[in-house]
Structure formats: C-alpha cells, structure tokens
C-alpha cells in the first residue's frame, strides 16, 4: 500500500539515514513539514490517521517502529526498539526495548527494558528492567529489576533482580527486594539503607535511636502508633539489613 503520510527525502545525516517529510496534515504536523531521520519507512507508522511523528533531528533506526500516536523529539534516538502511544524527549531508547503508553524525558532506556504506562524523567537509566504504572526520576538507575504498581523511585539505585512493588524509594539503594507494608496508618518501605514510614524517610540507625520527643514531632499520632508497632517494625528492619549484607557478600564472592 502506498505511503501517503510521509516520504524519505534525499537529505541524509552522517549515518546515512533519511530525513522525512510529511505528505499530509495530521496532529500538529502540516503537509511539507520536515521531521527527523529514519533508515527505513518501516520505522514510522504510515497510517495518516496515526499522528506518530519524529521531530527535530531525532533518529529512529535499526528495525525500530514508532506508532499509535507517539512522538520522538528533542534529538532523541530510538534504535532496535518499539514506541507505542508514548513520547520520547531528549532520550535514548535502544536494544530491543518497548515503550507503551509512557513518557521518557532526558533518560536512557536500554538492554531489552520495557516501560508501560509510566513516566521516566530527569537523567534516569534503565537496563534490562521492567517498569509498569510507576514514576522513576532524579537520576535514578534500575538494573535488571522490576518496578511496578504505582511505585515512585527518586534519586535511588535498584540492582540485581529486585522487585519494587507499590513502594516509595527516595535517596536509597536496593540490592535486595524492598520490603513494603501497607494496610497501616502509614505505608512502610524498607530498603538497603533506609526505612520510610509515611513521609518520614530515615536510616535504620536513626529509627532505632529516635527519642519519644522526636517521634512525637513527626505527627500528632506518631508516638502512640510507634509505641504499638516498633516492636514489630524494628526487628524487620534488622532482618532486612542482614539480608542486604549477605547479598553484598555473595556479589563480592561472585
């Protein structure tokens, strides 16, 4: 079927990829508008009712496909990957990755990662990982792990086959799966180095050493709740620390 949406022009970049030109109006693209670069028509949906477009000097190549009303812009690069109903801004998506219903800004999605219905922004890196219904931001890195179920990961590192589910990680490192407890007054999330209860995020040692006065200052009901539950929570924290230490020893020995 003839492509009536765009054509490959004779203008090429240093990689021999062709700049595209719109043949009709769709979305915010007008007939005659120049787009980014592709190495084949197969890189971009040819359906004129699909508003997908490659903007600026962005590149889509190596059997990639951009479709389902997606946008690739701000000098992004998509290589050997699929972008569906997503937006890629000033980012790199390469190595058999799949984006669905997501937005990636100023980040790198690599090594067969998949991102579904999520936002990745602010210089983050995903390698061989799966992110679903979550938000990754502030220079976080996720390596060979899963982040899902409305989790938020900010300025943190997640390594080595970890699963983060319905959790909030801030300024933390996870080398074993985070421990998340819901159903209480506040959600509790335990990571390698910190424990977050509600909006209070502190090291394990700080939680052990807080005075009653310091706990009371966190919330009007905090001391009553802490007095009832710390006998359960602190041992869990200690157990998690021991698991982390054992995992790190195994990594060093490997």
SERO-4910 file (N, C-alpha, C, O; in steps of 0.05 Angstrom, whole numbers):
BEGIN
 pado doro    nc1    nc2    nc3   cac1   cac2   cac3    cc1    cc2    cc3    oc1    oc2    oc3
  Unk    A     17    -24      0      0      0      0     18     25      0     37     26     15
  Unk    A     11     44    -17     27     68    -20     27     85      6      6     88     19
  Unk    A     50     95     13     53    112     37     44    140     30     58    154     15
  Unk    A     22    149     40     12    176     35     16    195     58      7    218     58
  Unk    A     30    185     79     34    201    103     61    217    102     61    240    108
  Unk    A     82    204     94    108    217     92    125    204     71    119    183     60
  Unk    A    147    218     65    166    207     46    194    211     57    199    227     74
  Unk    A    212    195     46    240    198     53    252    218     33    250    214      9
  Unk    A    265    238     43    278    258     26    306    249     19    316    229     28
  Unk    A    319    265      2    346    259     -5    366    270     15    390    266     13
  Unk    A    356    285     35    373    296     56    380    274     76    362    261     87
  Unk    A    405    269     81    414    248     99    431    260    121    442    282    118
  Unk    A    434    245    142    452    253    164    478    237    161    482    223    141
  Unk    A    496    240    180    522    227    178    520    197    180    540    183    174
  Unk    A    497    186    188    494    157    190    480    146    165    475    122    164
  Unk    A    475    163    145    462    154    121    432    150    124    419    138    107
  Unk    A    421    161    145    392    160    149    378    183    135    390    204    131
  Unk    A    353    179    128    339    198    111    320    216    128    306    207    146
  Unk    A    321    242    122    302    260    135    274    255    123    272    252     99
  Unk    A    253    256    140    226    251    130    212    277    125    218    298    136
  Unk    A    192    276    107    176    300    100    147    291     99    140    271     87
  Unk    A    129    307    113    101    300    114     87    305     87     93    325     73
  Unk    A     70    286     79     55    288     54     26    297     58     12    302     39
  Unk    A     18    299     84     -9    308     90     -9    320    118     11    320    132
  Unk    A    -32    331    126    -35    343    152    -45    321    172    -63    306    166
  Unk    A    -33    321    195    -42    303    217    -31    313    243     -8    322    244
  Unk    A    -47    310    264    -38    320    290    -29    349    288    -44    366    278
  Unk    A     -5    355    298      6    382    296     26    385    273     40    405    271
  Unk    A     25    365    255     43    365    232     28    374    207      6    366    202
  Unk    A     41    392    192     29    402    167     43    390    143     67    384    144
  Unk    A     28    388    121     40    378     96     64    395     89     63    419     89
  Unk    A     86    381     83    111    395     76    130    398    100    154    405     96
  Unk    A    121    393    124    139    395    148    160    374    146    155    351    139
  Unk    A    185    382    153    207    362    154    208    351    182    203    365    202
  Unk    A    214    325    184    217    312    210    245    304    215    264    315    204
  Unk    A    248    284    232    275    273    238    284    253    218    277    255    194
  Unk    A    300    234    227    314    216    208    306    187    213    302    178    236
  Unk    A    303    171    192    298    143    193    316    128    173    325    141    154
  Unk    A    320    103    178    335     87    158    317     71    141    326     56    122
  Unk    A    290     72    146    271     57    131    243     68    136    238     78    158
  Unk    A    225     66    116    197     74    121    184     58    143    166     67    156
  Unk    A    195     34    148    183     17    169    187     28    197    175     18    216
  Unk    A    204     48    200    209     59    227    186     76    238    185     81    262
  Unk    A    168     85    220    146    103    229    120     93    216    119     86    193
  Unk    A     99     94    232     73     86    222     65    103    197     68    127    197
  Unk    A     57     89    176     49    102    152     19    108    151      9    119    131
  Unk    A      4    102    172    -24    107    173    -29    137    178    -21    148    198
  Unk    A    -41    151    159    -45    180    162    -64    187    185    -64    211    194
  Unk    A    -79    168    196    -96    173    219    -80    169    245    -90    175    267
  Unk    A    -56    159    243    -38    155    266    -20    180    267     -4    184    249
  Unk    A    -22    196    289     -7    221    290     22    218    297     36    238    302
  Unk    A     32    194    298     60    190    306     79    206    287     74    208    263
  Unk    A    100    217    299    119    233    283    146    234    297    148    232    321
  Unk    A    166    238    281    194    241    291    202    270    286    202    279    263
  Unk    A    209    284    307    213    313    305    243    319    306    260    303    314
  Unk    A    249    345    299    275    356    302    296    339    287    292    330    265
  Unk    A    318    334    300    339    317    289    339    289    302    360    276    303
  Unk    A    317    281    313    315    255    326    319    233    305    314    237    281
  Unk    A    328    210    314    334    188    297    319    163    306    317    157    330
  Unk    A    308    148    286    295    122    291    306    103    271    304    107    247
  Unk    A    318     81    281    333     64    262    334     35    272    324     28    294
  Unk    A    347     18    256    353    -10    264    327    -25    271    325    -36    293
  Unk    A    308    -26    252    284    -42    255    266    -32    278    251    -47    289
  Unk    A    269     -7    285    251      5    305    224     11    292    221     12    268
  Unk    A    204     16    309    178     24    299    165     43    319    163     38    343
  Unk    A    156     66    308    143     87    324    114     88    314    109     93    291
  Unk    A     94     83    332     67     81    323     47     88    345     55     95    368
  Unk    A     21     87    339      0     92    358      2    120    371      3    122    396
  Unk    A      4    140    354      4    168    364     27    175    382     24    188    402
  Unk    A     51    165    375     75    171    391     90    195    380     85    204    358
  Unk    A    107    206    397    124    228    389    153    222    398    158    214    420
  Unk    A    172    226    379    200    224    385    212    251    378    212    258    355
  Unk    A    223    265    398    231    292    393    255    300    410    266    285    426
  Unk    A    264    325    406    287    337    420    312    320    417    325    313    437
  Unk    A    318    313    392    343    299    386    346    272    400    368    264    408
  Unk    A    324    258    403    325    231    415    335    211    395    336    216    371
  Unk    A    342    187    405    349    165    387    334    140    396    335    132    420
  Unk    A    321    127    377    308    102    382    320     81    363    319     84    339
  Unk    A    332     60    374    346     40    358    337     12    367    337      5    390
  Unk    A    329     -3    347    320    -31    352    300    -33    374    302    -50    392
  Unk    A    280    -16    374    260    -15    396    233     -7    385    231      2    362
  Unk    A    213    -10    401    185     -3    393    174     18    412    177     16    436
  Unk    A    162     39    400    150     60    415    121     62    408    114     69    385
  Unk    A    103     55    427     74     55    421     60     75    440     63     73    465
  Unk    A     45     93    429     29    111    445     45    123    467     37    125    490
  Unk    A     69    132    460     88    143    480    102    168    469    100    174    446
  Unk    A    116    181    487    131    205    480    160    202    490    165    194    513
  Unk    A    179    207    472    207    206    478    219    233    474    220    243    451
  Unk    A    229    246    495    240    273    494    270    272    502    276    264    524
  Unk    A    287    280    484    316    283    491    326    258    505    340    260    526
  Unk    A    320    235    494    327    210    508    338    189    488    336    193    463
  Unk    A    348    167    498    358    145    482    342    120    490    340    114    514
  Unk    A    331    107    470    317     82    474    329     62    455    325     65    431
  Unk    A    344     42    464    357     24    446    362     -3    457    364     -7    482
  Unk    A    363    -23    439    369    -50    447    345    -66    454    342    -77    476
  Unk    A    325    -68    435    302    -85    439    284    -77    462    274    -94    477
  Unk    A    281    -51    465    263    -40    486    235    -35    475    231    -33    451
  Unk    A    216    -34    494    188    -29    486    177     -8    505    178    -11    530
  Unk    A    166     13    493    151     34    508    122     32    501    115     31    477
  Unk    A    104     32    521     76     32    516     62     52    535     64     49    559
  Unk    A     48     71    524     33     90    540     49    104    560     40    109    583
  Unk    A     74    111    553     93    123    573    106    148    562    103    155    538
  Unk    A    120    162    580    136    185    572    164    182    583    167    176    607
  Unk    A    183    187    566    211    186    574    224    212    568    224    221    545
  Unk    A    236    225    588    248    251    585    277    251    596    281    243    619
  Unk    A    296    260    579    323    263    588    334    238    602    347    240    623
  Unk    A    329    215    591    337    190    604    346    170    583    344    175    559
  Unk    A    355    146    592    364    125    575    350     99    582    350     90    605
  Unk    A    337     87    562    324     61    566    339     41    549    339     43    524
  Unk    A    351     21    561    370      3    548    365    -26    553    351    -34    572
  Unk    A    378    -43    537    381    -71    542    354    -86    548    350    -98    569
  Unk    A    336    -85    528    311   -100    530    293    -92    553    278   -108    564
  Unk    A    295    -67    560    277    -57    581    249    -52    569    246    -48    545
  Unk    A    228    -53    586    201    -47    578    189    -27    598    193    -29    622
  Unk    A    175     -7    586    163     14    603    134     16    595    127     21    571
  Unk    A    116     11    614     87     10    608     72     30    626     73     27    651
  Unk    A     59     49    614     42     68    629     58     81    652     49     82    675
  Unk    A     81     91    646     99    102    667    113    127    657    112    134    633
  Unk    A    124    142    675    140    166    669    169    162    679    173    156    702
  Unk    A    187    165    661    216    164    667    228    191    660    226    199    637
  Unk    A    240    204    679    250    231    674    274    238    691    281    225    710
  Unk    A    287    260    683    309    272    699    334    254    700    343    246    722
  Unk    A    345    247    677    371    233    676    371    205    689    390    199    703
  Unk    A    351    190    684    350    163    695    360    143    674    361    149    650
  Unk    A    368    119    684    377     98    666    363     72    674    363     64    697
  Unk    A    352     59    654    340     32    658    356     13    641    360     17    617
  Unk    A    364     -9    653    378    -30    638    365    -57    644    365    -66    667
  Unk    A    355    -70    623    344    -97    626    322    -98    647    320   -118    661
  Unk    A    306    -77    649    286    -76    671    258    -72    660    254    -65    637
  Unk    A    239    -76    678    211    -72    671    198    -52    690    200    -55    715
  Unk    A    186    -32    679    172    -11    696    143    -10    687    138     -6    663
  Unk    A    125    -13    706     97    -12    700     82      6    720     85      3    744
  Unk    A     66     24    709     49     42    726     65     55    748     56     55    771
  Unk    A     88     66    741    106     77    762    120    102    752    117    110    728
  Unk    A    135    115    769    149    140    764    178    138    773    183    133    796
  Unk    A    196    141    754    225    140    760    236    167    754    232    178    732
  Unk    A    251    179    773    261    206    769    286    212    784    296    195    800
  Unk    A    297    236    780    320    246    795    344    228    794    354    219    815
  Unk    A    354    223    769    380    208    766    380    180    778    401    170    785
  Unk    A    357    168    779    355    140    789    365    121    768    364    127    744
  Unk    A    374     97    777    382     76    758    369     50    767    368     44    791
  Unk    A    358     35    747    345     10    753    358    -11    735    358     -8    710
  Unk    A    370    -31    747    386    -51    732    375    -79    736    375    -89    759
  Unk    A    365    -91    715    355   -118    716    334   -123    738    336   -142    753
  Unk    A    315   -105    740    296   -106    762    268    -98    752    265    -91    729
  Unk    A    249   -100    770    221    -93    764    211    -72    783    214    -75    807
  Unk    A    199    -51    772    186    -30    788    157    -29    779    152    -24    755
  Unk    A    138    -32    797    110    -34    788     91    -24    809     98    -17    832
  Unk    A     65    -23    801     43    -18    819     45      9    834     45      9    858
  Unk    A     47     31    818     46     58    829     70     64    847     68     79    866
  Unk    A     93     52    841    117     58    857    129     85    847    125     93    824
  Unk    A    144     97    865    159    121    858    188    117    867    193    110    890
  Unk    A    207    121    848    235    118    854    249    144    847    250    152    824
  Unk    A    261    156    867    274    182    863    303    182    874    307    175    898
  Unk    A    322    189    858    350    191    866    359    166    880    371    167    902
  Unk    A    353    143    868    359    117    881    371     98    860    369    102    836
  Unk    A    382     76    871    393     55    854    380     28    861    379     21    885
  Unk    A    371     15    840    359    -12    844    375    -32    828    377    -29    803
  Unk    A    386    -52    841    405    -70    828    397    -99    831    384   -107    851
  Unk    A    406   -116    812    407   -145    816    380   -159    822    376   -170    843
  Unk    A    363   -158    802    339   -175    803    321   -168    827    312   -185    841
  Unk    A    317   -142    830    300   -132    853    272   -126    842    268   -118    819
  Unk    A    252   -130    859    225   -122    853    216   -101    873    216   -105    897
  Unk    A    207    -78    862    197    -56    878    167    -54    871    160    -47    848
  Unk    A    150    -59    890    121    -60    884    106    -42    903    108    -46    928
  Unk    A     91    -23    892     75     -5    909     91      7    931     83      8    954
  Unk    A    115     17    923    134     28    943    143     55    936    141     64    912
  Unk    A    154     70    955    166     96    951    195     95    959    201     89    982
  Unk    A    214    100    940    242     99    946    254    127    941    253    137    919
  Unk    A    266    139    961    279    165    959    307    163    970    311    154    993
  Unk    A    326    172    954    354    173    963    363    146    975    375    146    997
  Unk    A    357    124    962    362     98    973    376     80    953    378     86    929
  Unk    A    386     57    963    397     36    947    384     10    954    379      4    977
  Unk    A    377     -6    933    365    -32    938    381    -53    923    382    -53    899
  Unk    A    394    -71    938    407    -94    926    392   -120    931    399   -140    920
  Unk    A    372   -118    949    352   -140    951    325   -127    950    323   -102    952
  Unk    A    304   -142    945    278   -131    942    269   -114    966    274   -121    989
  Unk    A    257    -91    959    247    -74    981    225    -88    995    210   -105    984
  Unk    A    222    -82   1020    200    -93   1037    180    -71   1041    186    -50   1052
  Unk    A    155    -75   1031    134    -55   1033    111    -66   1049    102    -88   1043
  Unk    A    101    -51   1068     79    -59   1085     57    -38   1083     62    -15   1090
  Unk    A     34    -46   1074     11    -28   1072    -11    -37   1091     -8    -58   1104
  Unk    A    -33    -22   1092    -55    -30   1110    -52    -18   1138    -70    -21   1154
  Unk    A    -30     -4   1143    -26     10   1168    -34     39   1164    -43     47   1143
  Unk    A    -31     55   1185    -37     84   1183    -19     96   1162    -28    114   1147
  Unk    A      6     87   1161     25     97   1141     38     73   1127     42     52   1139
  Unk    A     43     77   1101     57     56   1086     86     55   1095     99     76   1099
  Unk    A     97     31   1099    125     27   1108    140     15   1085    132     -6   1074
  Unk    A    163     27   1079    180     17   1058    209     14   1069    220     34   1079
  Unk    A    220    -10   1067    247    -15   1078    265    -21   1055    260    -40   1039
  Unk    A    287     -6   1052    307    -10   1032    334    -17   1045    336    -20   1069
  Unk    A    355    -18   1029    381    -26   1039    390     -8   1063    398    -18   1084
  Unk    A    387     18   1059    399     36   1078    378     53   1094    385     66   1113
  Unk    A    353     52   1085    334     70   1098    307     56   1102    301     35   1090
  Unk    A    291     68   1120    263     59   1124    245     84   1122    250    104   1136
  Unk    A    225     82   1105    206    105   1102    179     97   1114    168     77   1106
  Unk    A    170    113   1132    143    109   1144    127    135   1139    134    156   1149
  Unk    A    106    132   1123     92    156   1114    111    173   1098    122    164   1079
  Unk    A    114    198   1106    132    217   1092    159    219   1106    176    234   1097
  Unk    A    163    204   1128    188    205   1143    208    184   1132    202    160   1134
  Unk    A    230    193   1121    250    175   1109    277    178   1123    290    199   1120
  Unk    A    285    157   1138    309    159   1154    325    133   1153    314    112   1145
  Unk    A    350    134   1161    366    110   1161    356     91   1183    341     99   1201
  Unk    A    363     66   1181    355     46   1201    365     54   1228    351     51   1248
  Unk    A    389     64   1230    401     71   1255    386     95   1268    381     95   1292
  Unk    A    378    114   1251    363    137   1261    336    128   1273    328    138   1294
  Unk    A    322    110   1260    297    100   1271    301     86   1298    285     89   1316
  Unk    A    323     71   1300    328     57   1325    333     76   1348    327     71   1371
  Unk    A    345    100   1341    354    118   1362    336    142   1367    342    158   1385
  Unk    A    314    144   1352    296    167   1357    285    167   1385    277    146   1395
  Unk    A    284    190   1397    271    193   1424    241    196   1420    231    201   1398
  Unk    A    226    192   1442    197    196   1440    190    224   1431    171    228   1417
  Unk    A    206    244   1440    201    271   1433    204    275   1402    189    289   1389
  Unk    A    225    262   1391    229    265   1362    207    251   1346    199    261   1326
  Unk    A    198    228   1356    176    214   1343    151    231   1344    136    233   1325
  Unk    A    145    243   1367    121    259   1371    121    283   1352     99    291   1343
  Unk    A    144    294   1346    145    317   1328    138    311   1299    133    329   1283
  Unk    A    138    285   1292    132    277   1264    103    279   1258     95    285   1235
  Unk    A     86    273   1277     57    273   1273     43    271   1300     54    259   1319
  Unk    A     19    282   1302      6    282   1328      0    253   1339     -3    249   1363
  Unk    A     -3    234   1320     -9    207   1328     15    188   1326     13    164   1331
  Unk    A     38    200   1320     61    183   1314     71    167   1338     77    144   1335
  Unk    A     72    180   1362     83    166   1385     65    143   1393     76    121   1400
  Unk    A     39    146   1393     21    124   1400     25    101   1381     27     78   1389
  Unk    A     26    108   1355     29     87   1335     56     73   1337     57     48   1336
  Unk    A     77     89   1341    104     78   1343    107     60   1368    120     39   1366
  Unk    A     96     68   1389     97     52   1414     85     25   1410     94      5   1421
  Unk    A     63     24   1394     49     -1   1389     64    -19   1369     64    -43   1372
  Unk    A     76     -7   1349     86    -22   1326    116    -25   1324    126    -41   1308
  Unk    A    132     -9   1339    161    -10   1336    173    -38   1343    193    -46   1332
  Unk    A    160    -52   1361    169    -79   1368    167    -98   1345    181   -119   1344
  Unk    A    150    -92   1326    147   -109   1302    165    -98   1279    177   -113   1264
  Unk    A    166    -71   1276    179    -59   1254    209    -60   1256    223    -66   1237
  Unk    A    220    -54   1279    249    -53   1282    263    -80   1277    283    -81   1264
  Unk    A    251   -102   1287    263   -128   1280    262   -134   1250    281   -146   1239
  Unk    A    241   -125   1237    240   -128   1207    263   -112   1194    275   -121   1175
  Unk    A    267    -88   1205    289    -72   1195    316    -86   1198    332    -86   1180
  Unk    A    321    -97   1222    346   -112   1227    349   -136   1209    370   -141   1198
  Unk    A    327   -150   1205    328   -174   1187    334   -165   1159    350   -179   1145
  Unk    A    323   -143   1150    328   -134   1123    358   -126   1120    370   -132   1099
  Unk    A    369   -113   1140    397   -105   1139    415   -130   1136    434   -130   1120
  Unk    A    409   -151   1151    425   -175   1150    423   -188   1122    443   -198   1112
  Unk    A    399   -187   1110    396   -198   1083    412   -182   1063    424   -193   1044
  Unk    A    412   -156   1066    428   -138   1048    458   -145   1051    472   -147   1031
  Unk    A    467   -148   1075    496   -154   1080    503   -181   1067    524   -183   1055
  Unk    A    485   -200   1070    491   -226   1058    491   -225   1028    507   -238   1015
  Unk    A    473   -209   1016    471   -206    987    497   -193    977    507   -200    956
  Unk    A    507   -173    991    531   -159    983    555   -177    984    573   -176    966
  Unk    A    557   -194   1004    579   -214   1006    578   -233    982    598   -240    971
  Unk    A    553   -242    976    550   -260    953    559   -247    927    572   -259    910
  Unk    A    553   -221    924    561   -206    900    591   -203    898    603   -206    877
  Unk    A    604   -198    921    633   -195    922    647   -222    915    668   -223    903
  Unk    A    634   -244    924    646   -270    920    642   -280    892    658   -297    882
  Unk    A    622   -270    878    615   -279    851    637   -271    831    634   -277    807
***
